[in-house]
Amino acid sequence: MNIGILSDTHGYFHPSLVSDFEGVDLILHAGDVGSEDILVGLEAIAPVRGVFGNVDGFEIRSILPEHNRFEEEGVTFWMTHIAGRPGRWQRGMESRLKEEAPSVFICGHSHILQIERVSSLDEMLFVNPGAAGRQGLHTIKTCVRLSISNGNVDQAEVIHLDE
């Protein structure tokens, strides 16, 4: 199964997402969607799961949860928008992760691309796909394609979105 992961679009649908996510089975949006039009555009490519972010208004918050836990192909996922990062978690997040660490933990917010195995949390894969939108301090728009099978993550590929 192939999964496209992005965050922090802030209402901007990058045109190359259509080709970059071609063939994915699922798209995950880790918040700061910005507009329901983004979800509609992504759903034209593949089914979408997401969470709302701190800049999302009622429109998005009425559609998406703050936290989204689910399982695909034997891999457990937990996605939220604001969580910090390994070694610098948001208040209370590390204890929540220690209670029930998923196989893959996805968040956004920082606009900083980071993919890391967290040994202190049962080798959980931490994924922040960076930012796919125009707003923020990031200079390169990024997203991630993840391949999973038989209960394992096989590959994580970083995609640099061209202008």
MOPEJO-V691879 format. One record per residue. N is the residue number from 1. RES is the residue in three letters. PHI is phi in whole degrees, 0 to 359 (999 if undefined). PSI is psi in whole degrees, 0 to 359 (999 if undefined). NEAR is the number of other ideal C-beta (glycine too) atoms within 10 Angstrom. Layout:
n: {N;N}
res: {RES;RES}
phi: {PHI;PHI}
psi: {PSI;PSI}
near: {NEAR;NEAR}
This chain:
n: {1;2;3;4;5;6;7;8;9;10;11;12;13;14;15;16;17;18;19;20;21;22;23;24;25;26;27;28;29;30;31;32;33;34;35;36;37;38;39;40;41;42;43;44;45;46;47;48;49;50;51;52;53;54;55;56;57;58;59;60;61;62;63;64;65;66;67;68;69;70;71;72;73;74;75;76;77;78;79;80;81;82;83;84;85;86;87;88;89;90;91;92;93;94;95;96;97;98;99;100;101;102;103;104;105;106;107;108;109;110;111;112;113;114;115;116;117;118;119;120;121;122;123;124;125;126;127;128;129;130;131;132;133;134;135;136;137;138;139;140;141;142;143;144;145;146;147;148;149;150;151;152;153;154;155;156;157;158;159;160;161;162;163}
res: {MET;ASN;ILE;GLY;ILE;LEU;SER;ASP;THR;HIS;GLY;TYR;PHE;HIS;PRO;SER;LEU;VAL;SER;ASP;PHE;GLU;GLY;VAL;ASP;LEU;ILE;LEU;HIS;ALA;GLY;ASP;VAL;GLY;SER;GLU;ASP;ILE;LEU;VAL;GLY;LEU;GLU;ALA;ILE;ALA;PRO;VAL;ARG;GLY;VAL;PHE;GLY;ASN;VAL;ASP;GLY;PHE;GLU;ILE;ARG;SER;ILE;LEU;PRO;GLU;HIS;ASN;ARG;PHE;GLU;GLU;GLU;GLY;VAL;THR;PHE;TRP;MET;THR;HIS;ILE;ALA;GLY;ARG;PRO;GLY;ARG;TRP;GLN;ARG;GLY;MET;GLU;SER;ARG;LEU;LYS;GLU;GLU;ALA;PRO;SER;VAL;PHE;ILE;CYS;GLY;HIS;SER;HIS;ILE;LEU;GLN;ILE;GLU;ARG;VAL;SER;SER;LEU;ASP;GLU;MET;LEU;PHE;VAL;ASN;PRO;GLY;ALA;ALA;GLY;ARG;GLN;GLY;LEU;HIS;THR;ILE;LYS;THR;CYS;VAL;ARG;LEU;SER;ILE;SER;ASN;GLY;ASN;VAL;ASP;GLN;ALA;GLU;VAL;ILE;HIS;LEU;ASP;GLU}
phi: {999;249;233;267;232;213;204;52;282;50;85;252;261;292;300;281;300;301;281;292;259;302;87;286;267;203;240;246;245;268;96;56;295;95;196;297;302;296;296;298;298;291;295;289;266;196;303;237;240;202;222;274;247;294;267;285;271;303;307;282;295;280;258;246;278;283;234;224;248;198;229;224;52;81;255;270;236;223;233;209;273;253;216;84;208;307;87;218;290;298;308;85;291;299;294;294;292;293;295;204;290;281;291;228;246;239;214;233;79;282;67;250;297;204;229;207;279;250;296;288;236;55;62;306;269;266;229;242;284;78;232;258;260;268;276;122;276;296;254;238;279;224;210;225;244;246;247;230;196;49;79;227;274;271;200;237;244;275;245;267;279;287;277}
psi: {136;135;129;136;130;169;166;52;333;40;4;121;105;127;332;355;326;312;324;329;8;131;356;153;341;145;133;127;117;37;170;53;308;329;144;334;328;314;320;316;319;321;339;342;312;165;148;137;147;181;158;155;179;336;353;134;193;321;310;321;336;346;319;147;171;324;144;113;135;174;139;127;36;4;126;139;147;125;136;169;306;117;349;211;167;130;343;55;154;156;126;347;318;317;323;320;323;330;318;78;131;172;321;127;125;132;170;229;313;341;14;116;129;128;122;140;135;100;327;351;53;39;27;140;119;128;119;112;6;212;135;359;185;336;140;177;349;148;341;127;133;159;178;144;126;136;130;150;149;40;13;152;120;324;144;122;126;133;124;120;120;155;999}
near: {13;18;26;26;29;31;33;30;30;20;16;16;17;19;12;15;22;13;9;21;21;11;11;20;14;20;23;27;31;28;27;28;33;22;17;15;12;25;21;11;18;24;11;9;18;16;10;19;18;24;27;24;26;10;16;24;11;8;14;22;14;10;13;22;13;14;12;19;12;13;11;18;14;11;20;16;23;21;28;23;25;17;24;16;17;18;9;9;15;14;7;8;17;18;9;15;21;11;7;9;17;19;19;22;22;29;26;30;23;20;22;15;19;13;17;13;12;17;9;12;16;12;10;20;19;19;26;26;29;27;28;29;22;14;15;16;8;17;6;12;25;21;27;23;20;26;16;22;13;8;12;11;18;11;10;17;13;13;20;12;18;10;8}
